[in-house]
Amino acid sequence: MALYRFVFGEFSNFVTIMGSTTPIWRIWNFIYAAMAYVILPKRAKAQGLGLHSQHEIERLTLNDLRNVSLILGNKKFILGDEQCEEDCGIYGQLSQAAWGTPGSVYERALNGIIILIGFKRKGH
């Protein structure tokens, strides 16, 4: 999702996420975006995900979202009836997909996966 936000997506998405266009924010956004455009692609390639095309990255991520939905099934939490650290990690990733990448394929896909919608709205 970071690749979408800084490399594949439009810079206006970053401003939308940050929510402010005051002069100091404009300066901060410019510096941050300049660093992200240089550093993020290098780190993504070193990690392995950056070696794929945008289409492949989106496909892999969407498959991951579908797999989490299948694993959740009818369970209350990812590992059963009790909340655990894994639930918090998944919720953080789903939050990024739902609210951190406005207008992205991730946001649209997440809104189409019913189980994950319930999971993200529960706030677990």
N, C-alpha and C positions, 0 to 999 in steps of 0.2 A: 504494500500500500504506500510505502514511502516512495517507491519508484514512480507510482502513479502521481503522487502529490507533487513531486519535484522534477521528474524527468519526462514522463509521458503526458501528464496533465498540463493544463494551462496555469500560469502563475496566478491568475485571478482567483483560482481555487484556494491558494494559500492565503490570500488576503481575505477571502470569504471565511475561511476557518479561523483566522486570527481575529476577525471581527472589527478591526479598526483601520482607518486610513488617515489618522492624524499624522502630521509631519514626522514626529519621532518614530512612529510605527513604519512609515514609508522608508526611512533610512534603515531601520532594523530589518525590515522585510527584504530590502535590496541586498544588504550584507549577508543575511542568512541564506537567501536564494542563491547568491553567487557562490557561497561555500558549498551549498547542497548540490549545485549543478556540477561542481568539480569533484567533490569528495564522495558523494553518494554513488555515482556510477562505478567508481573504482572499487568501493567497498562491496557493492552488490556483485561485481564480477569476481572479486576475491572469495566471496561467500558461495558463489555458484549460480545464484538466481539471475544475476545480471548478464549471464552468458546467453540467456534465452531472449527471444523476441517479445515484444509487448503482448502479442496474441497468446503466445505460449505461457507467459507469466499469468495472464488473466485466466486462462484455462486451468492451470495448476491451482491457482488460488480458489477459483470457483469449485473445483473438485474437492478441495479441502473443506470449504464451507458445507458442501453437500454431505461429505463424510462425517463431519461433526453433527450434522442434523440426523444422520442415520444412527450414529452412536448414541445420541441423546434419546431418540425414540420417544417412548412414553415415560422415561425416567424423570424424576424431579430434578436431579443434578447429574453431572457427567459420570460420577462413580457410585451412584445410588441415591439414598434418601438424605444423606448429610452433605452439607456444603463443604468444599475443600479448596485448597489453593488452586487446583486445576480449573475449577469453575471461575475463579477470579481472573485467571489468565485468559480463558476463553472469552469471558465477558469483556475484557479489555480489548481483545482483538476484534470482537464483534462491534464494539463501540467505535473503533477506528473505521471499520467498514461502513457502519451505518451513518455516523455523523462526521467523520473526519475526512471523507472523500466525497463531497457533494457532487451529484450528477454522474458518479462513476458507475462502471459496470458492477462493482462490488455492492454499492448501495442498492442498485436495482435488483440484483440477485438476492441480496439478503431480505429485501422486502417480499420476495417471492417464496422464501423458504419459511413456511409457517412455524415450524418447531423453534427455529432460531429467533423468530420475532418474539415469541413468548418468552424465550430465555433472556433476551436482551431487555425486555420490558420489566421482567421480574427484578432486575437489578442485582442479580447474583453474580 
